[in-house]
């Protein structure tokens, strides 16, 4: 599975990083999220899916 965060939609709620801290990193300046890696480790897939479903802006794309 792969993951991306749409920088135009992300509003920096930080839920994704709280749910899947190994998969998402937050910008120090504005708190917006980005994926640590486009490829999601197998042991992180469930958390990344939960993070995507929890994002109020629907900024996380899974493919």
Helices and strands as residue ranges (DSSP letters): E 3-5, H 15-19, E 24-26, E 33-35, G 42-44, H 45-54, E 60-62
